[in-house]
Structures are given as structure tokens and as C-alpha cells.
């Protein structure tokens, strides 16, 4: 019986060592793959173009965020691919901020493109009757902060969009409603005078809805 137990123990140890050895070999084989993926992610990391229409006709501000150091070119192209503006960015793109006057451009759709050897980002915009309308891929989400029985909302709105803000009761009844389009909107909702239950603050725009649940447990 001792021999059988010893044999079983040795067999388990042998199998454990074999598995451990296999894991070490697999890890060594995968190491170059992880290194390559990490490098590819580093190279393909993209910054973004922040573009905002100004109150003055035909004017828009452009700022570059999250761009790697290096030489970039900035172009504005029409829908038929014609370059209507060209600029070589010789300095660090992180320091680039400029107000553009597009008054020489005709009404239509355009693409502002920032490009280097490793990176390329773009932002689409439209000019219509003196107004610059910007197409953004991302919309900043509202920020909620709860202190006691109060919910604080901060809504960044760099695109000058119209947002509706509503507060719904636990049964879906609309308790509050407003419509805003300021650059930054701050609201505080006090739930100390209402019944216990789960309320909802809904922020809506053309790009979709954001909802925040507030549980009143007074």
C-alpha cells in the first residue's frame, strides 16, 4: 500500500511539474506577443480635436488634446477632397490652440484633419449662412454628486447643444423640467421634502439620454 501511495504522490508531483513547465513555456512564448500588442497600442493611440463654434459668424476655435509629440499637418478639406486650408504644425501639438475664420469658405460640409506619420484625427463641420455647425463623435456625460439628500448635477456643454433636464418620481411622474444650452450648467436638486423612494434625473439631447437614480431614504 505504501508503494501505491508513494507512486500516486510521485505521479501527482510529476504531473504538477509537467503542468508548471508547460505554463512557463507558454508564458515565454506569449511574452513577445504581449510586448508587440503593447507597442501597437502605443503607436495607434489617438488624440482628439476639440472644435467649438464661436458667437461671431464663421469663427470656430480648434484645440488639440492627447496628441503625441512630433510634426503634424492640419488641413481643411471640402467634400470633394479639395484642400482649402493647410498648416504645418512644427511645435508640440498639445500647445496648439487657434481661432479660425472660415468666412472665405462657401456653405457646405468640411473636414478638419490633423495628421502625422503615426496618428490621424479629424472633425467634421458644416458652414451654413455664416454659422459653423460642428459634428462631434463624443458627448460629455453629465456629472452627478450626492451630498445627503441633495443631488448636484454639472453638465458640460462645449457644443452649445440644447438639453432637457427632468426629475421623475418613483411612479414616473414628472416633478421638474427645464431646457438649457449654457456652456456649463449646474443644478442642485433637494429631495429632503419629498417621500422616500427611488427618483430619477434624466438629461436628454439629440445624441441620447443620460439617467441618474437617486434613492431617497430619509
BAGU-114137 format. One record per residue: residue in three letters; x, y, z of N, C-alpha, C in turn. Coordinates in pm, 1 decimal. Example, Ala and Ser with C-alpha at 12.3 -4.5 7.8 and 13.67 -1.06 7.14 Angstrom:
NODE kollum      npx      npy      npz     capx     capy     capz      cpx      cpy      cpz
NODE    ALA   1319.0   -569.0    780.0   1230.0   -450.0    780.0   1320.0   -330.0    780.0
NODE    SER   1285.0   -225.0    708.0   1367.0   -106.0    714.0   1290.0      3.0    787.0
! end
This chain:
NODE kollum      npx      npy      npz     capx     capy     capz      cpx      cpy      cpz
NODE    UNK     83.2   -120.1      0.0      0.0      0.0      0.0     86.1    124.3      0.0
NODE    UNK    201.2    114.3     76.1    287.5    230.3     77.7    338.7    263.2    -60.9
NODE    UNK    374.4    156.0   -135.2    426.5    179.2   -269.1    322.7    244.9   -359.2
NODE    UNK    195.5    197.7   -342.0     89.0    255.4   -423.8     72.7    402.9   -392.5
NODE    UNK     71.1    437.2   -260.3     54.2    576.9   -221.9    171.1    660.3   -269.7
NODE    UNK    291.9    602.4   -251.7    410.4    675.3   -296.3    406.3    698.1   -445.0
NODE    UNK    365.6    594.8   -519.1    356.8    607.9   -664.3    256.1    715.0   -702.7
NODE    UNK    140.0    718.5   -629.5     39.2    819.3   -660.1     91.4    958.9   -631.5
NODE    UNK    163.1    973.5   -520.6    218.4   1104.4   -485.3    318.5   1148.4   -589.7
NODE    UNK    406.5   1056.4   -627.3    505.3   1089.4   -729.4    440.1   1124.7   -862.0
NODE    UNK    332.0   1051.6   -894.8    262.1   1078.1  -1020.2    200.6   1217.3  -1018.2
NODE    UNK    138.8   1252.1   -901.5     79.2   1385.9   -889.5    186.3   1492.3   -899.6
NODE    UNK    299.3   1468.0   -830.1    409.3   1565.2   -837.1    460.8   1579.0   -979.4
NODE    UNK    473.7   1464.2  -1045.9    523.4   1465.3  -1183.2    430.9   1543.7  -1275.0
NODE    UNK    299.8   1518.4  -1257.5    202.4   1590.9  -1340.5    205.0   1740.5  -1309.6
NODE    UNK    219.4   1774.7  -1178.8    223.8   1915.3  -1139.4    343.8   1985.6  -1200.9
NODE    UNK    458.5   1916.3  -1198.1    579.5   1973.9  -1257.6    564.2   1990.2  -1408.3
NODE    UNK    497.6   1890.0  -1471.2    476.2   1897.9  -1616.4    387.4   2016.4  -1651.6
NODE    UNK    278.8   2034.8  -1571.6    187.6   2147.3  -1596.1    259.5   2279.1  -1574.7
NODE    UNK    340.0   2286.7  -1464.7    413.5   2408.4  -1435.2    512.0   2440.4  -1546.0
NODE    UNK    581.6   2337.3  -1594.7    677.3   2357.0  -1702.7    606.5   2406.2  -1829.3
NODE    UNK    489.8   2347.1  -1856.6    413.4   2387.9  -1975.2    367.9   2532.5  -1963.8
NODE    UNK    326.4   2572.2  -1840.5    282.7   2710.4  -1820.1    397.2   2807.3  -1840.5
NODE    UNK    516.9   2769.3  -1791.6    633.0   2855.5  -1809.8    668.4   2871.2  -1956.8
NODE    UNK    662.8   2760.1  -2030.9    692.0   2765.3  -2174.6    590.1   2852.8  -2246.7
NODE    UNK    459.8   2836.2  -2209.9    353.8   2916.0  -2273.2    373.4   3063.3  -2244.5
NODE    UNK    410.4   3095.3  -2117.8    431.1   3234.9  -2081.1    545.3   3295.6  -2160.7
NODE    UNK    654.6   3218.8  -2176.8    768.3   3268.0  -2253.9    732.9   3288.7  -2400.4
NODE    UNK    648.4   3199.3  -2452.9    607.9   3212.1  -2592.5    514.8   3330.5  -2612.9
NODE    UNK    430.0   3359.9  -2512.0    333.9   3468.2  -2524.9    394.3   3604.5  -2496.8
NODE    UNK    508.9   3607.5  -2427.1    569.8   3734.0  -2390.3    594.6   3826.5  -2507.9
NODE    UNK    653.4   3779.5  -2619.5    672.4   3868.0  -2734.6    540.7   3919.7  -2789.7
NODE    UNK    433.1   3836.2  -2780.8    303.7   3879.0  -2833.8    247.9   3993.5  -2751.8
NODE    UNK    258.7   3983.3  -2616.7    210.9   4090.7  -2532.3    292.7   4216.8  -2554.4
NODE    UNK    422.7   4202.1  -2571.9    507.3   4317.9  -2596.3    469.4   4386.3  -2727.0
NODE    UNK    443.6   4306.5  -2829.3    407.3   4363.6  -2959.4    273.7   4435.3  -2951.0
NODE    UNK    177.4   4374.7  -2880.4     46.6   4437.7  -2868.0     57.8   4569.1  -2794.4
NODE    UNK    142.1   4572.2  -2690.7    160.1   4694.3  -2614.6    217.7   4804.1  -2702.0
NODE    UNK    315.2   4768.9  -2784.6    375.7   4867.0  -2873.5    276.1   4915.8  -2977.8
NODE    UNK    193.4   4824.0  -3029.3     94.0   4864.2  -3130.2     -5.8   4961.0  -3069.5
NODE    UNK    -46.9   4934.5  -2944.8   -140.1   5024.8  -2879.0    -77.3   5162.4  -2858.9
NODE    UNK     48.9   5163.8  -2827.2    117.9   5289.8  -2805.8    121.6   5370.7  -2934.9
NODE    UNK    149.5   5304.1  -3045.5    160.1   5372.8  -3173.9     23.4   5421.2  -3221.4
NODE    UNK    -81.1   5339.1  -3198.4   -211.3   5371.5  -3253.8   -295.0   5459.8  -3160.2
NODE    UNK   -236.7   5500.4  -3044.9   -310.0   5586.2  -2953.7   -346.2   5716.7  -3022.3
NODE    UNK   -472.9   5752.9  -3016.2   -518.5   5872.2  -3084.9   -556.0   5981.8  -2987.1
NODE    UNK   -522.7   6104.5  -3025.7   -571.6   6219.0  -2952.8   -705.3   6260.7  -3012.3
NODE    UNK   -742.6   6383.5  -2988.1   -868.3   6430.7  -3044.9   -860.8   6579.8  -3074.4
NODE    UNK   -949.0   6621.9  -3162.3   -961.7   6762.3  -3197.9  -1083.5   6818.5  -3126.4
NODE    UNK  -1061.2   6918.4  -3043.5  -1172.9   6987.6  -2980.2  -1203.9   7111.6  -3063.4
NODE    UNK  -1324.6   7118.2  -3115.0  -1364.5   7227.9  -3202.7  -1494.8   7286.1  -3150.8
NODE    UNK  -1500.7   7417.6  -3138.0  -1619.9   7482.1  -3083.8  -1653.7   7606.0  -3165.9
NODE    UNK  -1780.1   7616.9  -3203.9  -1826.3   7733.6  -3278.2  -1826.8   7856.5  -3187.2
NODE    UNK  -1785.9   7969.5  -3241.6  -1784.6   8093.5  -3166.4  -1913.7   8171.4  -3193.3
NODE    UNK  -1938.7   8270.6  -3109.2  -2057.8   8353.0  -3129.0  -2048.2   8438.0  -3256.2
NODE    UNK  -1927.0   8471.5  -3295.1  -1906.8   8550.6  -3417.2  -1922.3   8461.5  -3539.8
NODE    UNK  -1989.8   8512.2  -3641.9  -2013.9   8433.2  -3763.4  -1883.7   8382.9  -3824.5
NODE    UNK  -1888.6   8260.9  -3876.9  -1778.7   8196.7  -3949.8  -1656.1   8163.9  -3863.8
NODE    UNK  -1663.5   8180.4  -3735.5  -1547.0   8158.0  -3650.0  -1565.9   8033.1  -3562.9
NODE    UNK  -1455.1   7960.1  -3544.0  -1455.2   7842.0  -3458.4  -1316.7   7825.3  -3397.0
NODE    UNK  -1312.4   7779.8  -3272.3  -1184.7   7755.0  -3205.5  -1147.0   7608.4  -3221.3
NODE    UNK  -1015.9   7583.9  -3234.2   -963.6   7448.3  -3251.1   -851.8   7426.6  -3149.6
NODE    UNK   -861.5   7315.0  -3076.4   -758.8   7278.7  -2979.3   -729.1   7130.4  -2993.1
NODE    UNK   -602.2   7093.3  -2980.0   -560.6   6953.8  -2990.9   -534.2   6897.4  -2851.1
NODE    UNK   -588.2   6777.6  -2824.4   -577.0   6716.6  -2692.1   -527.7   6573.1  -2706.0
NODE    UNK   -430.7   6534.4  -2623.6   -383.9   6395.9  -2620.3   -299.2   6355.0  -2739.3
NODE    UNK   -240.0   6449.0  -2810.1   -157.5   6417.1  -2926.3    -13.6   6393.7  -2882.3
NODE    UNK     52.3   6298.0  -2945.8    193.0   6272.7  -2915.8    279.5   6380.3  -2980.2
NODE    UNK    398.3   6399.8  -2922.2    490.7   6497.9  -2977.9    533.4   6457.8  -3118.6
NODE    UNK    561.5   6556.8  -3200.2    605.2   6529.1  -3336.3    553.1   6633.9  -3432.0
NODE    UNK    585.7   6617.3  -3557.8    543.9   6711.7  -3660.8    408.7   6670.3  -3717.8
NODE    UNK    313.8   6761.4  -3717.2    178.6   6736.3  -3766.7    143.8   6836.1  -3876.0
NODE    UNK     48.9   6797.1  -3958.0    -10.2   6890.6  -4054.1   -158.9   6902.1  -4024.9
NODE    UNK   -211.6   7021.6  -4043.1   -354.2   7045.6  -4024.0   -411.5   7094.9  -4155.5
NODE    UNK   -512.3   7025.9  -4203.8   -576.2   7064.4  -4329.0   -726.9   7073.7  -4310.6
NODE    UNK   -789.5   7154.8  -4393.5   -935.0   7160.7  -4403.6   -970.8   7122.6  -4545.8
NODE    UNK  -1054.8   7021.0  -4559.2  -1088.7   6968.8  -4691.3  -1239.4   6976.0  -4714.6
NODE    UNK  -1274.6   7002.9  -4839.2  -1415.8   7004.3  -4876.7  -1461.4   6861.7  -4906.6
NODE    UNK  -1589.2   6844.9  -4934.3  -1643.6   6710.0  -4956.7  -1587.0   6644.6  -5082.3
NODE    UNK  -1540.1   6724.5  -5176.9  -1481.9   6666.6  -5298.6  -1332.1   6639.6  -5284.5
NODE    UNK  -1279.2   6651.0  -5161.0  -1138.9   6619.8  -5136.7  -1042.7   6733.6  -5161.3
NODE    UNK  -1090.7   6852.2  -5197.3  -1002.4   6965.9  -5223.4   -957.1   7028.7  -5091.1
NODE    UNK   -826.2   7054.1  -5078.1   -772.1   7117.3  -4959.3   -791.2   7268.2  -4968.7
NODE    UNK   -864.6   7324.1  -4873.9   -892.1   7468.2  -4874.5   -809.7   7541.2  -4769.2
NODE    UNK   -740.2   7463.5  -4683.7   -651.7   7524.9  -4584.5   -543.2   7424.8  -4548.6
NODE    UNK   -420.3   7475.8  -4530.4   -307.4   7388.8  -4494.5   -220.8   7461.1  -4392.9
NODE    UNK   -174.5   7386.8  -4290.2    -85.2   7443.4  -4189.6      6.2   7333.5  -4139.2
NODE    UNK    136.5   7360.4  -4134.3    233.2   7265.1  -4079.1    256.0   7298.9  -3932.4
NODE    UNK    221.6   7206.0  -3844.8    238.6   7228.3  -3701.6    378.8   7183.9  -3661.7
NODE    UNK    467.4   7277.4  -3642.1    606.3   7244.6  -3611.0    628.0   7230.9  -3460.6
NODE    UNK    542.8   7296.0  -3379.0    558.5   7289.7  -3235.3    480.1   7172.3  -3178.5
NODE    UNK    490.4   7155.1  -3048.4    415.8   7047.6  -2982.6    266.8   7069.1  -3004.3
NODE    UNK    194.1   6968.0  -3054.5     51.2   6984.3  -3081.0    -30.5   7009.6  -2955.0
NODE    UNK     22.1   6970.4  -2837.9    -50.4   6992.7  -2713.2    -66.5   7141.5  -2683.6
NODE    UNK     19.3   7225.0  -2744.6     13.4   7368.7  -2720.7    -62.8   7442.1  -2830.9
NODE    UNK   -120.8   7365.9  -2924.5   -188.6   7429.3  -3037.1   -331.4   7466.6  -3000.1
NODE    UNK   -363.2   7593.7  -3012.2   -498.0   7644.3  -2989.4   -515.1   7767.3  -3077.5
NODE    UNK   -619.5   7766.2  -3159.1   -633.8   7873.4  -3257.4   -780.3   7897.2  -3291.0
NODE    UNK   -814.5   8022.5  -3318.7   -947.7   8057.3  -3365.9   -940.5   8075.4  -3517.3
NODE    UNK  -1021.9   7999.4  -3589.2  -1021.5   8003.5  -3735.3  -1134.5   8091.6  -3786.4
NODE    UNK  -1104.1   8166.6  -3891.5  -1203.4   8247.0  -3962.2  -1233.4   8176.5  -4094.9
NODE    UNK  -1353.7   8118.1  -4106.5  -1391.8   8043.5  -4226.8  -1480.6   8126.4  -4320.0
NODE    UNK  -1471.3   8256.9  -4310.7  -1560.4   8343.4  -4389.1  -1535.8   8332.3  -4539.5
NODE    UNK  -1419.6   8282.0  -4579.8  -1390.9   8267.5  -4722.9  -1445.2   8136.9  -4780.9
NODE    UNK  -1494.8   8051.3  -4693.9  -1547.5   7923.6  -4741.4  -1696.2   7934.8  -4774.5
NODE    UNK  -1737.1   7863.6  -4876.4  -1877.2   7860.4  -4915.3  -1956.6   7770.8  -4820.1
NODE    UNK  -2087.0   7786.6  -4823.2  -2171.1   7697.5  -4743.9  -2150.4   7553.0  -4788.9
NODE    UNK  -2140.1   7463.9  -4693.5  -2119.4   7322.9  -4727.7  -2056.0   7248.0  -4612.7
NODE    UNK  -2019.5   7122.3  -4638.2  -1959.6   7036.0  -4536.4  -1808.5   7027.1  -4557.5
NODE    UNK  -1734.0   7023.7  -4445.2  -1588.3   7022.2  -4450.0  -1533.5   6925.6  -4344.7
NODE    UNK  -1406.2   6889.6  -4361.6  -1337.2   6803.4  -4265.6  -1206.8   6869.2  -4225.7
NODE    UNK  -1188.7   6887.6  -4095.1  -1061.2   6936.3  -4043.3   -980.2   6814.8  -4001.0
NODE    UNK   -863.9   6795.5  -4062.0   -784.3   6674.2  -4039.4   -645.6   6710.7  -3986.3
NODE    UNK   -605.0   6644.4  -3877.7   -471.8   6660.8  -3818.7   -398.6   6528.6  -3835.6
NODE    UNK   -279.7   6533.6  -3896.3   -213.5   6409.6  -3937.1    -63.6   6415.3  -3911.5
NODE    UNK     -9.0   6299.9  -3867.4    135.7   6281.2  -3856.9    169.2   6147.6  -3920.1
NODE    UNK    293.6   6103.1  -3905.4    331.8   5973.0  -3960.4    262.6   5858.1  -3888.5
NODE    UNK    227.0   5878.0  -3761.0    170.0   5769.8  -3680.9     25.0   5793.1  -3641.2
NODE    UNK    -24.5   5911.8  -3655.0   -153.9   5945.4  -3597.8   -235.3   6030.1  -3694.9
NODE    UNK   -366.6   6012.9  -3690.4   -455.7   6094.9  -3772.7   -591.7   6104.7  -3704.9
NODE    UNK   -635.0   6227.4  -3680.7   -767.5   6251.5  -3623.2   -836.6   6358.1  -3708.2
NODE    UNK   -969.0   6357.9  -3702.4  -1043.0   6453.1  -3783.5  -1170.6   6495.1  -3714.2
NODE    UNK  -1226.9   6605.6  -3761.1  -1352.8   6656.9  -3709.8  -1430.4   6717.3  -3826.3
NODE    UNK  -1552.9   6675.8  -3839.8  -1638.3   6725.4  -3947.6  -1716.2   6847.8  -3900.1
NODE    UNK  -1736.8   6942.9  -3991.1  -1817.6   7059.1  -3957.7  -1887.1   7110.1  -4083.8
NODE    UNK  -1984.6   7194.0  -4061.4  -2065.1   7247.8  -4171.8  -2075.0   7399.3  -4157.7
NODE    UNK  -2075.3   7467.7  -4270.4  -2096.4   7612.3  -4271.2  -2228.5   7639.8  -4340.3
NODE    UNK  -2316.1   7711.5  -4270.6  -2447.2   7742.9  -4325.7  -2489.0   7883.3  -4283.4
NODE    UNK  -2495.2   7972.7  -4379.7  -2538.5   8112.0  -4356.6  -2458.9   8179.5  -4245.4
NODE    UNK  -2329.2   8159.5  -4251.7  -2240.7   8224.7  -4155.7  -2218.8   8147.7  -4027.4
NODE    UNK  -2296.3   8044.6  -4001.4  -2284.1   7968.2  -3879.1  -2199.2   7843.2  -3900.3
NODE    UNK  -2115.4   7813.2  -3803.0  -2034.5   7691.5  -3805.6  -2102.9   7587.2  -3718.8
NODE    UNK  -2140.9   7475.3  -3779.8  -2205.4   7365.5  -3707.7  -2108.6   7248.0  -3703.7
NODE    UNK  -2077.1   7202.4  -3585.0  -1972.0   7101.5  -3566.8  -2032.8   6966.2  -3536.4
NODE    UNK  -1982.9   6864.0  -3605.1  -2025.5   6726.2  -3580.7  -1925.2   6661.8  -3487.2
NODE    UNK  -1968.5   6630.0  -3367.5  -1880.0   6568.9  -3268.7  -1915.1   6423.0  -3250.1
NODE    UNK  -1813.0   6337.9  -3236.1  -1833.2   6195.5  -3214.9  -1869.6   6164.2  -3070.4
NODE    UNK  -1825.0   6248.7  -2978.0  -1845.2   6220.1  -2837.9  -1921.7   6334.7  -2772.1
NODE    UNK  -2006.0   6299.5  -2678.7  -2078.7   6398.2  -2599.8  -2042.2   6375.4  -2453.8
NODE    UNK  -1998.9   6481.6  -2387.2  -1958.4   6467.5  -2247.9  -2077.5   6428.9  -2162.0
NODE    UNK  -2057.3   6330.9  -2076.6  -2164.9   6284.8  -1988.6  -2178.5   6380.6  -1870.5
NODE    UNK  -2300.2   6399.3  -1821.0  -2318.7   6484.3  -1702.8  -2256.5   6420.1  -1579.9
NODE    UNK  -2215.8   6502.7  -1485.2  -2155.2   6454.9  -1361.8  -2254.1   6473.6  -1247.2
NODE    UNK  -2274.1   6367.8  -1168.1  -2363.1   6372.4  -1053.3  -2283.2   6351.9   -924.5
NODE    UNK  -2321.2   6426.8   -823.0  -2256.9   6413.5   -692.9  -2365.5   6423.9   -586.2
NODE    UNK  -2371.4   6326.0   -496.4  -2474.8   6322.6   -392.6  -2415.8   6363.2   -258.7
NODE    UNK  -2480.0   6459.5   -194.2  -2442.8   6501.5    -58.4  -2569.7   6500.6     25.0
NODE    UNK  -2581.3   6401.3    112.3  -2702.0   6389.7    193.2  -2823.7   6364.1    106.0
NODE    UNK  -2922.7   6453.7    116.8  -3044.9   6440.1     38.2  -3047.4   6536.0    -80.5
NODE    UNK  -2930.3   6575.2   -124.1  -2918.9   6663.1   -240.5  -2834.6   6597.0   -349.6
NODE    UNK  -2880.7   6614.6   -471.6  -2806.3   6565.3   -588.1  -2757.5   6685.6   -667.8
NODE    UNK  -2627.0   6690.6   -691.3  -2567.0   6801.7   -765.4  -2534.0   6755.4   -907.9
NODE    UNK  -2578.4   6831.1  -1005.1  -2555.6   6799.3  -1145.9  -2467.8   6905.1  -1208.5
NODE    UNK  -2362.4   6859.7  -1279.3  -2282.6   6950.8  -1360.3  -2282.1   6897.4  -1502.6
NODE    UNK  -2325.6   6980.1  -1596.6  -2340.6   6937.8  -1734.8  -2253.8   7023.8  -1825.5
NODE    UNK  -2135.3   6973.1  -1868.9  -2053.7   7048.3  -1964.8  -2120.3   7046.5  -2101.6
NODE    UNK  -2114.9   7158.7  -2171.9  -2185.0   7169.7  -2299.7  -2103.6   7254.3  -2396.0
NODE    UNK  -1988.2   7201.7  -2436.0  -1899.5   7276.2  -2525.8  -1955.3   7288.5  -2667.3
NODE    UNK  -2058.2   7210.7  -2699.3  -2115.5   7214.4  -2834.5  -2234.3   7308.2  -2846.1
NODE    UNK  -2269.3   7374.1  -2736.4  -2385.6   7464.1  -2735.0  -2513.6   7392.8  -2776.7
NODE    UNK  -2528.0   7270.5  -2733.4  -2649.0   7195.0  -2763.7  -2759.0   7229.8  -2663.1
NODE    UNK  -2883.5   7199.5  -2701.4  -2994.9   7213.9  -2609.0  -3016.1   7081.7  -2535.5
NODE    UNK  -3026.1   7090.0  -2403.6  -3052.0   6973.3  -2319.8  -3181.2   6995.9  -2240.5
NODE    UNK  -3257.6   6889.6  -2223.4  -3370.4   6894.6  -2131.7  -3333.8   6816.6  -2006.8
NODE    UNK  -3370.3   6870.6  -1890.8  -3341.6   6807.6  -1763.0  -3474.4   6784.0  -1692.5
NODE    UNK  -3500.0   6660.5  -1655.8  -3626.4   6626.3  -1589.7  -3599.1   6546.2  -1462.7
NODE    UNK  -3688.3   6561.7  -1365.8  -3685.0   6481.4  -1244.4  -3814.8   6403.6  -1239.3
NODE    UNK  -3803.3   6271.0  -1227.2  -3920.2   6183.0  -1225.4  -3936.7   6119.9  -1087.3
NODE    UNK  -4062.0   6107.1  -1044.1  -4093.6   6046.4   -915.1  -4079.7   5894.5   -924.5
NODE    UNK  -4089.1   5823.3   -812.7  -4080.8   5676.4   -817.0  -4186.0   5611.3   -905.8
NODE    UNK  -4297.9   5681.5   -931.4  -4402.5   5624.9  -1017.5  -4397.4   5683.1  -1158.6
NODE    UNK  -4291.6   5760.2  -1189.5  -4274.6   5813.5  -1324.5  -4337.3   5949.0  -1347.8
NODE    UNK  -4388.8   6012.8  -1244.5  -4449.0   6145.6  -1259.1  -4338.9   6251.2  -1272.7
NODE    UNK  -4357.5   6344.3  -1366.0  -4258.8   6449.9  -1387.5  -4273.8   6557.5  -1281.3
NODE    UNK  -4172.0   6574.6  -1197.0  -4174.7   6671.7  -1089.0  -4107.4   6802.6  -1126.2
NODE    UNK  -4016.5   6796.7  -1223.3  -3940.7   6916.3  -1262.1  -3894.5   6899.9  -1406.4
NODE    UNK  -3893.3   7012.0  -1479.5  -3848.0   7007.3  -1618.7  -3792.6   7143.9  -1658.3
NODE    UNK  -3680.0   7142.4  -1729.7  -3622.4   7266.3  -1780.9  -3543.6   7235.6  -1906.4
NODE    UNK  -3510.4   7340.1  -1981.7  -3434.1   7325.2  -2105.6  -3320.5   7426.2  -2103.2
NODE    UNK  -3196.8   7378.0  -2126.4  -3079.0   7464.0  -2112.7  -2986.5   7446.2  -2233.4
NODE    UNK  -2903.3   7548.7  -2255.8  -2798.0   7536.9  -2358.0  -2676.4   7621.5  -2322.1
NODE    UNK  -2656.4   7647.7  -2192.6  -2537.8   7720.4  -2148.9  -2414.0   7633.1  -2164.9
NODE    UNK  -2298.0   7698.1  -2165.1  -2172.5   7623.2  -2182.9  -2149.8   7526.4  -2067.3
NODE    UNK  -2184.1   7567.8  -1947.3  -2177.5   7479.4  -1830.3  -2303.7   7500.4  -1748.0
NODE    UNK  -2373.0   7392.9  -1717.8  -2497.0   7400.6  -1642.4  -2479.5   7329.1  -1508.5
NODE    UNK  -2513.5   7398.0  -1401.0  -2504.6   7340.6  -1267.6  -2642.2   7347.6  -1201.9
NODE    UNK  -2687.2   7234.3  -1151.8  -2816.5   7226.7  -1085.9  -2802.0   7148.3   -955.8
NODE    UNK  -2880.7   7188.0   -855.7  -2887.5   7114.7   -729.8  -3032.6   7077.9   -703.2
NODE    UNK  -3056.7   6949.7   -678.1  -3192.1   6900.1   -652.5  -3201.0   6854.6   -507.2
NODE    UNK  -3296.4   6914.0   -433.9  -3313.7   6885.1   -292.3  -3432.1   6789.7   -274.8
NODE    UNK  -3404.6   6671.0   -220.3  -3508.3   6569.5   -202.7  -3553.2   6557.3    -56.4
NODE    UNK  -3518.6   6657.1     25.4  -3549.5   6646.8    168.4  -3697.6   6662.1    197.8
NODE    UNK  -3774.6   6722.2    105.7  -3916.3   6746.1    131.4  -4007.8   6648.2     57.2
NODE    UNK  -3952.0   6545.7     -3.9  -4034.8   6450.3    -77.5  -4032.0   6315.2     -7.6
NODE    UNK  -4121.8   6227.9    -48.6  -4134.1   6096.5     12.9  -4012.7   6009.5    -19.6
NODE    UNK  -3997.5   5903.7     60.6  -3889.0   5809.2     33.4  -3917.7   5734.3    -96.4
NODE    UNK  -3812.4   5685.1   -160.2  -3828.0   5611.5   -284.9  -3715.4   5642.8   -381.9
NODE    UNK  -3718.8   5578.8   -495.9  -3614.5   5598.4   -596.6  -3662.0   5696.5   -702.6
NODE    UNK  -3593.1   5809.2   -711.1  -3623.0   5912.8   -808.9  -3520.9   5904.1   -922.9
NODE    UNK  -3554.7   5969.2  -1031.7  -3466.3   5963.0  -1147.9  -3448.3   6101.9  -1207.2
NODE    UNK  -3322.0   6135.6  -1234.3  -3288.7   6260.6  -1303.6  -3246.8   6222.8  -1444.8
NODE    UNK  -3316.2   6274.8  -1544.4  -3292.6   6238.9  -1684.2  -3244.7   6361.8  -1761.5
NODE    UNK  -3129.2   6347.9  -1826.5  -3073.1   6454.0  -1910.8  -3079.1   6405.6  -2055.0
NODE    UNK  -3146.3   6480.9  -2142.4  -3169.3   6436.2  -2280.4  -3121.0   6540.5  -2380.5
NODE    UNK  -3069.0   6489.9  -2493.0  -3032.7   6575.0  -2606.3  -3054.4   6494.2  -2733.4
NODE    UNK  -3018.3   6552.0  -2847.9  -3032.4   6480.7  -2974.9  -2945.0   6356.0  -2980.0
NODE    UNK  -2837.9   6353.4  -2899.2  -2744.1   6241.6  -2901.6  -2784.4   6126.8  -2809.6
NODE    UNK  -2891.4   6145.3  -2731.2  -2933.1   6037.4  -2643.4  -2966.8   6087.5  -2504.6
NODE    UNK  -2990.4   5993.9  -2414.2  -3032.1   6024.2  -2277.6  -2930.1   5973.8  -2176.7
NODE    UNK  -2918.2   6047.7  -2065.8  -2842.0   6004.0  -1950.1  -2938.7   6002.1  -1832.4
NODE    UNK  -2937.7   5896.5  -1754.4  -3028.9   5884.6  -1641.0  -2950.1   5855.4  -1513.6
NODE    UNK  -2990.9   5920.2  -1404.9  -2925.7   5900.9  -1275.0  -3032.7   5869.3  -1171.5
NODE    UNK  -3015.1   5759.6  -1098.5  -3110.3   5718.7   -995.6  -3069.7   5775.8   -860.0
NODE    UNK  -3166.7   5836.7   -791.7  -3141.5   5890.6   -658.0  -3235.9   5819.9   -560.7
NODE    UNK  -3179.1   5749.5   -462.5  -3258.1   5677.1   -365.5  -3273.3   5764.0   -240.6
NODE    UNK  -3396.8   5811.0   -217.6  -3423.9   5895.9   -101.9  -3464.8   5806.5     15.6
NODE    UNK  -3381.1   5805.5    120.8  -3403.6   5718.2    235.3  -3415.4   5796.5    365.2
NODE    UNK  -3476.7   5911.1    359.1  -3483.4   5997.6    478.6  -3562.0   5929.5    589.9
! end
